[in-house]
Amino acid sequence: MSSLSSPKVDLSLLPARALMRAAHHLRTRGGKAPGPDRRGFDEVLGDKPGSPEEKDFLRKLGQRKGAYRFGRVRRVLLTDQVTGKVREISVPKFEDRVILRALLEQVRLP
C-alpha cells in the first residue's frame, strides 16, 4: 500500500489581500464546521470581522515562508434525510480552507 502525501503550496504566491478575501468569504458564506483539530470558526477568526484573532491569524498565515503542506482532514458520515443513504465528507482544518479558497480566487481572476 502506498503512502499519499499532501500537496505543498508556496504561500509567497498568495498576496495578503487574497487571504483576507478568502477568510471573509468563509465567514459570510460557510465553512464553519470544525476541522480535525476541533477548532471552530469563531476560535480561529474571532466573532466579528477585523477582530484581533482574525488579524493575528492572517498575519501569521501571511508570514509563512516556503512550502505549506495541507494537514489531515476530519471524516464525517452524513445520512440523507430523504433517501437514507450515507455519504462521507472530509472537513479540512480552517487554515487549509482559507488557503484553498485564496488559491481558487487567484486562479479565477482574469
N, C-alpha and C positions, 0 to 999 in steps of 0.2 A: 504494500500500500504506500503510495507516495504522499509526501507531506506538502500541503499547499501553503505557500507563504502569502501574506497580504501584500498588495501592491504598495509601492512607495511613491510619494509625490514631493516634488521640490516646492516648498511653500514660498520661496522667493518669487515664484511665478504669479502668486496671488497678491494683488495690491490690497492694502488695508481696507480700502473702500469696498472691495468685493466681499471681504469677511464681514464687514458691518452690514451690508445689504443682505447677506445670507442669514445672519443672526436675526435681522429684522423680519425677514420672510418666515423663518421658523417660529418666531414669536407670534406673528399675526395669523399664520396660515397652517399651523400644525407642527408636528414633530415634537410633541411634548411628552411622549412616553419615555419613562426612564430606561436607560441603556443597561448593559451588563454590570456597570459599576453602581447601579441603583440610584444614581444621581439624577434628580428630576430637573426639568427645565428651569424652574424658579431658583433652584440651588445654584445652577451654573450662571444664569444671566440676571438673577435678581427678579424682583416683582414688577419692575417697570422699566421702560426704555431709558437708557442713559444712566442706569444705576451704577454704583461703584463696582458691583460684581461684574456687570456687563463690560465696563471699561477695562477692568483688570483681566477678564477672560480674553478679550480681543487683543489687548496689549501683549499678553503672554503668547498668544497664538501667533501674532504678527512678528514676534521676536525669534521664533524658532528658525534655526538655520539648517540647511541641508535637507536630507530626505525625511519625510514624515511617513511612518508606517501606520496604517489603519489598525485599530485594535479589534478585539474579539466582539462578537455580537451576542445578544440575548435572544434565544429562540422562544417563541410564544405560539402555542396552539390556539387557534380560534375556531369556534363552531358556528357555521352559518345558521342563523335562526330560521331561515325558510327551508333550506334543503337538508340541514343536519350534517352536511359534510364538514369534515375537519381539515383545516389547512394550517400550514406552518408559516410564520413570518419571522424575519430576522430584524432585530432592533439594534442598530449600532449605537455606540456611545455618542453623546451630544456633540462633542468636539469633532468627531468624524462627520456627523451630519452637517455641521457648519462648513467644513472644508469641502465636502461633496457638493453642497449647494453652491458654494462660491465657484468651484470648478465648472459646474453646469452653467452658471451665469456667464463666466468668461468664454465658454465655448459658444454660447448663444449670441453674444454681442457681435454686431457686424464689423 
